[in-house]
Amino acid sequence: MAPLSQTRDQTAARVSADEAGAASAPVVVTIRRSTLLRPAVALLAKELRTEFRTRELLATTLVFVLMVLVLFSFTFDPTAAETRRFAPGLLWLALLFAGSLMLHPSFTREQANDTLAALRLAPIEPVAILAAKIAANLCFLLLAELMLLPIFAALYNLSLLPVIGRLVVVLFLGTLGLATIGTVFSAVSAQARMRELLLPLLLLPLMAPALIASAEATVGLFDDSAALSPVWTTFLAAFDVMFLTVTWLFGEYLLEE
Amino acid sequence: MDTSFHQAREEGRGGLGIEFHKIEKRYGARFALRGVSLQIAPGECVALLGANGSGKSTLLKIAALLVRPTSGGVTFPDVGDIGADGAPSAIAPSAGGQETFAIKARIGLLAHQTLLYDELSAEENLVLFAKLYGLDRPLQRAAGALEPAGLARRAKDLVRTFSRGMRQRLAIARATLADPALLLLDEPAAGLDPAGQQWLGKTLGHLQDRGCTMLMSTHGTSEAHAVVTRAVRLAGGQIAEDSGPAGDPRPILAAALAAGHEG
C-alpha cells in the first residue's frame, strides 16, 4: 500500500483551498474538475467498456428496431409517396420503444453488486454518475441508429445521402432528449417495485413532445423541400436544454436511497 | 479546515472519529435503529455484534452516508466545521459540498455485497475507483493493492470469473485502496479461507497501526477480531452492551459467540 502522502489529490486541493483562505477561482475549478469532469470521464469509459464487452444493450436495440421496421415495411407499399410521410414517424416510434428497453438496465445493472453504493460513497458530484450514463446511452443509441439508417432507407425507399447532415442533427437532438429522460427515469424506476413497467409509463408521456418534434423534423427532410425545420429543431434543442438543466439541478436527489 | 488532521495523516496517525447522535431509522412501520448514540474516537476499532436484523448493517450504511437516518444525525468531529458546534448534523447522503467530499474521500466501505463490477477485470475495477478517489497513478495503485491480496496473477481476469473468496479479497482491496481514515466493514471475513483471513487480519492490523478508525460488523471468530479494541452489541436496533473505549471487548465478543449471535 502506498504511503498516505501519495493519496488523493483532490483532498489535498481542498486543504490547500482552506489554507489559502478564501475560495480562489483556480482552486474551485480544480475541485470541480476532480469531482465532476474526471469521474464522469472515468465512468463513461467504464460504461462503454462494459457495453462493448457484453453488447447487451446494443444488440437488443438493433434487433428490436430492425424487427419493427421490417414488419411495417411489409405492411406498406414502399413506392408510395405516402410512405415518405409516415416512415420517419415509424422510425422514431421504434427508437422510443427500443430506448425504453435499452435504458432500463442503466441503473438496474448497478444493483447486481450494489455498485451504485460505491459510486455514491466516492467523493464525486452525484451528477457525474448521471452525466456519464446519459453520455453512454447517447453513444449507444446513436451508434444503433447509424447502423440502422441504411436498412431503414432501403426498406422505405428513401434517399439519405442528400439530407444526411441535417438528418444527423435531428437524430442527435431527438436522441439526446431520449437518452436524458430515459436515464433519469431509469434511476427513478430502478428503486421501484414495478420497475420494468414504470420506465415506459414515465418515459412515453414525457417523450411525446420530443417524439412529435423529431418525427416532424425528419418528415421535413424527406419531402420535396428537404429542409431542416427551424421550428422543430429549435423546439428539440430547447427540450434537451431544459431536461439537461433539470437533471443538473436535481440529479443528486435521484440517487438517494 | 483540518491542517492538523492532514499532518496527522502524513505521520500515519490519521483516524477519523465519528459520532452517532440518537439515530433512528425506520423502514415503514419497522424500526431498524432506535435512538443509537455512539462516540467513536479516531483510531478505535469497534466490533458491532448482534443477531440478524439487529441494525448493524443499517448503522454502517448511515456511517457511510449512504442512508439518511429518519431522525438524529452523524458528525465527524475531526473534519472541517461539520459538527464543530457539537450539534448533531445529518449529512445528505448524496449531497456534494467540499466538507462532504472531504469526509467521503476518507471513508472506506466493505459492504455485504462486493461493490465490484463483474464485467470489468480486477485491475479495471481498482483503477476505476482509484480515479474516482482522485488517487495518483491509478494503475500502480491497483497493482500495489492486488499483489498483497494474492490477486496479481488474476489482475486481467473479469471479476465474474472469480470465486466468492477472491471477490471478497478484491472487495477488501477496493475498500482499502484509498488508505481510508474510517473503515466500515460488514462481515469482512465472509467467504475467506484461512489464508485469506490471515491476510485480512494483517491488513487491518496494518491500518490500525496507521491510526485508521474501524467499525466492523462481525460474525464468527476471525483474524479480524485481533484488532478489536471495543465491542458494541446491538439488539432490537438499540445498544444492548458497550465495552467502552477503555474497557475490555473480549467478554462481549465471547458472550456474543456463546449466545450464537456471531455464528
Contacts between the chains, C-beta under 8 A, distances in Angstrom:
chain1	res1	chain2	res2	distance
A	1	B	144	6.4
A	1	B	145	7.0
A	1	B	148	7.4
A	1	B	176	7.2
A	1	B	179	6.6
A	1	B	206	7.2
A	2	B	140	7.8
A	2	B	141	6.3
A	2	B	144	5.8
A	2	B	179	7.5
A	3	B	12	8.0
A	4	B	9	5.0
A	4	B	10	6.3
A	4	B	12	6.3
A	4	B	14	6.7
A	4	B	179	5.2
A	4	B	210	7.2
A	5	B	10	5.6
A	6	B	135	7.7
A	6	B	136	5.7
A	6	B	137	7.9
A	7	B	133	7.8
A	7	B	135	5.8
A	7	B	136	7.6
A	7	B	178	6.0
A	7	B	179	5.2
A	8	B	105	5.5
A	8	B	133	5.6
A	8	B	134	4.8
A	8	B	135	5.7
A	8	B	178	6.2
A	9	B	134	4.9
A	9	B	135	7.6
A	9	B	136	6.3
A	10	B	101	7.1
A	10	B	105	6.8
A	10	B	134	3.9
A	11	B	101	7.9
A	11	B	102	6.1
A	11	B	105	4.8
A	11	B	106	7.5
A	11	B	134	7.4
A	12	B	6	7.9
A	14	B	1	7.1
A	14	B	98	5.3
A	14	B	101	6.9
A	14	B	102	5.6
A	15	B	1	6.4
A	15	B	2	6.9
A	15	B	3	6.8
A	15	B	6	5.2
A	17	B	98	7.4
A	18	B	1	3.8
A	18	B	2	7.7
A	18	B	3	7.7
A	19	B	3	6.4
A	31	B	98	6.8
A	31	B	101	7.7
A	34	B	134	5.1
A	35	B	96	7.3
A	35	B	101	6.0
A	35	B	134	7.9
A	38	B	131	6.6
A	38	B	134	7.3
A	39	B	131	7.0
A	39	B	132	5.1
A	42	B	128	5.9
A	42	B	131	4.1
A	42	B	132	6.2
A	43	B	128	7.7
A	43	B	132	7.7
A	46	B	117	7.0
A	46	B	120	6.8
A	46	B	124	7.8
A	46	B	128	5.5
A	49	B	119	8.0
A	49	B	120	6.9
A	49	B	124	7.2
A	50	B	117	6.8
A	50	B	119	4.7
A	50	B	120	6.8
A	53	B	119	5.4
A	54	B	119	5.8
A	112	B	118	6.6
A	113	B	113	5.0
A	113	B	114	4.8
A	113	B	115	6.0
A	113	B	116	5.5
A	113	B	117	7.2
A	113	B	118	6.7
A	114	B	111	6.2
A	114	B	112	7.9
A	114	B	113	4.1
A	114	B	114	8.0
A	114	B	115	5.8
A	115	B	115	5.6
A	115	B	116	6.9
A	115	B	117	5.8
A	117	B	61	7.9
A	117	B	64	7.8
A	117	B	66	5.4
A	117	B	109	7.5
A	117	B	111	6.3
A	117	B	113	7.8
A	117	B	115	6.1
A	118	B	109	7.4
A	118	B	115	3.8
A	118	B	116	8.0
A	118	B	129	7.0
A	118	B	174	7.6
A	119	B	132	7.3
A	120	B	65	8.0
A	120	B	66	5.9
A	120	B	93	6.7
A	120	B	94	5.6
A	121	B	64	5.6
A	121	B	65	7.0
A	121	B	66	6.3
A	121	B	104	6.0
A	121	B	107	6.5
A	121	B	109	5.6
A	122	B	104	6.6
A	122	B	129	7.1
A	122	B	132	4.1
A	122	B	133	6.3
A	123	B	100	8.0
A	123	B	101	4.2
A	123	B	102	7.5
A	123	B	104	4.2
A	123	B	105	4.0
A	123	B	132	7.6
A	123	B	133	6.5
A	123	B	134	7.2
A	124	B	101	7.9
A	124	B	132	5.7
A	125	B	96	5.2
A	126	B	94	4.7
A	126	B	95	7.9
A	126	B	96	6.8
A	252	B	94	4.8
A	252	B	95	6.5
A	252	B	96	6.7
A	253	B	94	7.2
A	255	B	94	4.9
A	256	B	68	7.0
A	256	B	92	7.6
A	256	B	93	5.5
A	256	B	94	4.9
A	257	B	61	8.0
A	257	B	66	6.3
A	257	B	67	5.6
A	257	B	68	7.8
A	257	B	93	6.8
